[in-house]
Amino acid sequence: MSDAGQTVDLVIIGSGGGGLVAALAGAEAGLQCLVIEKQSLVGGSTGMSGGVVWLPNNPLMREQDAGDSEEAGLEHLGAVIGDVGAASSPARRLAFLRQGNEMVDLLRSEGVRFERAIGYSDYYSDAAGGRDDGRSLEPLPFNEAGLGEWQGKVMPGLASAIGLVVKTNELRSLQYFNRSIRCLLVAARVFTRTQVARLRGRKMLTNGSSLVGQTLKAVLARDVPIWLSTPFEGLVTEDERVVGVRVRRDGQSVEIRARRAVLLAAGGFGRNAEMRRKFSGEQPNEAQWTVSNPGDTGEVLEAAMALGAATDLMDEAWWLPSTRRELGGSTLGQARQRPGAILVNDRGQRFVNEANSMVEVGKAMYANGAVPAWIITDDRYRRRYANGKSRPGLLPQDWIDRGWVRRADTIGELARQIGLDPLELESTVARFNRTAANGEDPEFGRGRSAYNRCMGDPGHSPNGALGPLLKAPFYAAELFPADVGTCGGLLTDEHARVLREDGTPVPGLYATGNITATVLGRSYPGAGASIASTMIFGYAAARHVRTVGQETS
Ligand SMILES: Cc1cc2nc3c(=O)[nH]c(=O)nc-3n(C[C@H](O)[C@H](O)[C@H](O)COP(=O)(O)OP(=O)(O)OC[C@H]3O[C@@H](n4cnc5c(N)ncnc54)[C@H](O)[C@@H]3O)c2cc1C
């Protein structure tokens, strides 16, 4: 059959986590689905990510009698998110937990293999309902050969650049291979696994690319077509109902009719400078620091907005405080969660618990005159910590020569180099040092939560999340509010239906993931929370379409 004039039950725009799960759930429920993807690879930001899925009381926790519950999960969402309006309504939170569990069950029954990322603590483990051992799942490494002719078509995952077959939960330990025997053993296991895969000639997908690869395999097994290199051009409506889409296929504009619905799973607008300028409000941003996938450009969101869909949280993003790109992969990106490092603002003052969630720190940077913030470290920090570009103890001279990292023999001199008040920075460091030696931070509580400690240095006592800055020379580098994507967009209900300003659904239109205003509001409860959101509401959409979708043609 020619592509033009095709009709399916459910047209899905975007092949990230939300799109693929919807395709699988839809096909499993007997719907004829079609996935449209504008890039030449499957997976979007989900493919590039750690592939972790945060879900309270998830099926693996229940199998292991981990002692979690839906009530604790709801309590925790309430404590962390607070009241942010309809995007995180009680019904949507409940759907997150309930449909999330069904979604994981479905993926597992279709062959996707997960394990618990034990020890990757909830980010607010000390808030009501929080858990120190964490609630995240991650996909096991997956042999790409299982994809048959789709090999080479999945977005490269988080660890692909370092060339190791490493799970996301192992990355926490890998960076401290020189700091504890346990971490050294984890590193040895990762290197052995990598060597074995190499000797057997296997290309193992890990992290986000494993999650996408395994889900893709299940989708293909159910004969769902996925059209790559096919950009969405517009929505087709009749009498205010969405009845299809127009896409560009092999240079032609093609209309695809949707008998039941269209699901928008096309990600956010991380890379759209104009939209970010327009919507970023008190958190000004021009897309200059984002690491979201290249397709995160917002045109599908704009098409839904033009239909009168309501939006919320448009100024918000999954913030990921990051150094300048040239230092990418350097030890400094993780400095805020390690001993011997602090963050200061343009007044030379600390302004946040540096070791808290990436989203919280990013927001605090905007709220406290810290764009950029300065990472301040001492020489012990440099000697201790490994990084992607240099071994512990090495700091490329080129970074100093180019001014990417500043170095000085005293804190006062360092302050002068970076334009801060020397007395203020000296007093900030002295105040931090007084209690940091005992592992305490009375000002911001750094190092108190299990989350702070699980990201810190296991070889440092009394507290792996903080320690004083004592040994000259001292170093400074800028930290910017980068992000892994935006998380504001279309307002949707618990079934993932797109809503108008008056709260009524746009007939025939569903949305999930970063194109929507997230159920997580302005917070981030745990590793994998954003991937969980897109997959869960992709699942919810497919289920709802199956039960109530109307025939339109
Ligand atoms: C490096 C990195 C690491 C991350 N790590 C984590 C993590 O560990 N845990 C976590 O929870 N989150 C993480 N994230 C964030 C997370 O990956 C995203 O928030 C989430 O996966 C978004 O899912 P999505 O389904 O909304 O969009 P995506 O996965 O981005 O998929 C959207 C797809 O839609 C396609 N598309 C866009 N426009 C069009 C169009 N016009 N026509 C056709 N197709 C279109 C895009 O090309 C893309 O493939 C990370 C992100 C990155 C970039």
Ligand as a Chemical Component Dictionary entry (heavy atoms), coordinates in Angstrom:
data_LIG
# 
_chem_comp.id                   LIG 
_chem_comp.type                 NON-POLYMER 
_chem_comp.pdbx_formal_charge   0 
_chem_comp.three_letter_code    LIG 
# 
loop_
_chem_comp_atom.comp_id 
_chem_comp_atom.atom_id 
_chem_comp_atom.alt_atom_id 
_chem_comp_atom.type_symbol 
_chem_comp_atom.charge 
_chem_comp_atom.model_Cartn_x 
_chem_comp_atom.model_Cartn_y 
_chem_comp_atom.model_Cartn_z 
_chem_comp_atom.pdbx_ordinal 
LIG C1  C1  C 0 21.896 12.988 28.071 1  
LIG C2  C2  C 0 20.569 12.814 28.758 2  
LIG C3  C3  C 0 20.489 12.074 29.929 3  
LIG C4  C4  C 0 19.262 11.913 30.575 4  
LIG N1  N1  N 0 19.179 11.100 31.674 5  
LIG C5  C5  C 0 17.972 10.858 32.227 6  
LIG C6  C6  C 0 17.800 9.878  33.238 7  
LIG O1  O1  O 0 18.727 9.156  33.605 8  
LIG N2  N2  N 0 16.573 9.748  33.791 9  
LIG C7  C7  C 0 15.498 10.457 33.353 10 
LIG O2  O2  O 0 14.386 10.275 33.862 11 
LIG N3  N3  N 0 15.617 11.354 32.365 12 
LIG C8  C8  C 0 16.813 11.543 31.780 13 
LIG N4  N4  N 0 16.913 12.413 30.729 14 
LIG C9  C9  C 0 15.698 13.120 30.283 15 
LIG C10 C10 C 0 14.791 12.146 29.531 16 
LIG O3  O3  O 0 15.553 11.388 28.631 17 
LIG C11 C11 C 0 13.695 12.893 28.796 18 
LIG O4  O4  O 0 13.093 13.837 29.656 19 
LIG C12 C12 C 0 12.624 11.931 28.290 20 
LIG O5  O5  O 0 13.210 10.771 27.774 21 
LIG C13 C13 C 0 11.774 12.594 27.239 22 
LIG O6  O6  O 0 10.952 11.626 26.636 23 
LIG P1  P1  P 0 9.933  12.031 25.494 24 
LIG O7  O7  O 0 9.243  10.763 25.121 25 
LIG O8  O8  O 0 9.108  13.171 25.923 26 
LIG O9  O9  O 0 10.837 12.585 24.322 27 
LIG P2  P2  P 0 12.064 11.991 23.511 28 
LIG O10 O10 O 0 12.602 10.761 24.118 29 
LIG O11 O11 O 0 13.012 13.106 23.275 30 
LIG O12 O12 O 0 11.390 11.569 22.120 31 
LIG C14 C14 C 0 10.792 12.536 21.291 32 
LIG C15 C15 C 0 11.008 12.150 19.838 33 
LIG O13 O13 O 0 10.127 12.941 19.033 34 
LIG C16 C16 C 0 10.797 13.255 17.835 35 
LIG N5  N5  N 0 10.212 14.435 17.206 36 
LIG C17 C17 C 0 10.295 15.723 17.604 37 
LIG N6  N6  N 0 9.696  16.538 16.737 38 
LIG C18 C18 C 0 9.210  15.752 15.741 39 
LIG C19 C19 C 0 8.523  16.010 14.526 40 
LIG N7  N7  N 0 8.243  17.266 14.135 41 
LIG N8  N8  N 0 8.189  14.969 13.724 42 
LIG C20 C20 C 0 8.499  13.692 14.081 43 
LIG N9  N9  N 0 9.192  13.386 15.212 44 
LIG C21 C21 C 0 9.528  14.399 16.041 45 
LIG C22 C22 C 0 12.220 13.523 18.294 46 
LIG O14 O14 O 0 13.114 13.449 17.209 47 
LIG C23 C23 C 0 12.420 12.436 19.351 48 
LIG O15 O15 O 0 12.976 11.277 18.787 49 
LIG C24 C24 C 0 18.110 12.538 30.051 50 
LIG C25 C25 C 0 18.181 13.260 28.862 51 
LIG C26 C26 C 0 19.408 13.389 28.206 52 
LIG C27 C27 C 0 19.458 14.161 26.918 53 
# 
loop_
_chem_comp_bond.comp_id 
_chem_comp_bond.atom_id_1 
_chem_comp_bond.atom_id_2 
_chem_comp_bond.value_order 
_chem_comp_bond.pdbx_ordinal 
LIG C1  C2  SING 1  
LIG C2  C3  SING 2  
LIG C2  C26 DOUB 3  
LIG C3  C4  DOUB 4  
LIG C4  N1  SING 5  
LIG C4  C24 SING 6  
LIG N1  C5  DOUB 7  
LIG C5  C6  SING 8  
LIG C5  C8  SING 9  
LIG C6  O1  DOUB 10 
LIG C6  N2  SING 11 
LIG N2  C7  SING 12 
LIG C7  O2  DOUB 13 
LIG C7  N3  SING 14 
LIG N3  C8  DOUB 15 
LIG C8  N4  SING 16 
LIG N4  C9  SING 17 
LIG N4  C24 SING 18 
LIG C9  C10 SING 19 
LIG C10 O3  SING 20 
LIG C10 C11 SING 21 
LIG C11 O4  SING 22 
LIG C11 C12 SING 23 
LIG C12 O5  SING 24 
LIG C12 C13 SING 25 
LIG C13 O6  SING 26 
LIG O6  P1  SING 27 
LIG P1  O7  DOUB 28 
LIG P1  O8  SING 29 
LIG P1  O9  SING 30 
LIG O9  P2  SING 31 
LIG P2  O10 DOUB 32 
LIG P2  O11 SING 33 
LIG P2  O12 SING 34 
LIG O12 C14 SING 35 
LIG C14 C15 SING 36 
LIG C15 O13 SING 37 
LIG C15 C23 SING 38 
LIG O13 C16 SING 39 
LIG C16 N5  SING 40 
LIG C16 C22 SING 41 
LIG N5  C17 SING 42 
LIG N5  C21 SING 43 
LIG C17 N6  DOUB 44 
LIG N6  C18 SING 45 
LIG C18 C19 SING 46 
LIG C18 C21 DOUB 47 
LIG C19 N7  SING 48 
LIG C19 N8  DOUB 49 
LIG N8  C20 SING 50 
LIG C20 N9  DOUB 51 
LIG N9  C21 SING 52 
LIG C22 O14 SING 53 
LIG C22 C23 SING 54 
LIG C23 O15 SING 55 
LIG C24 C25 DOUB 56 
LIG C25 C26 SING 57 
LIG C26 C27 SING 58 
# 
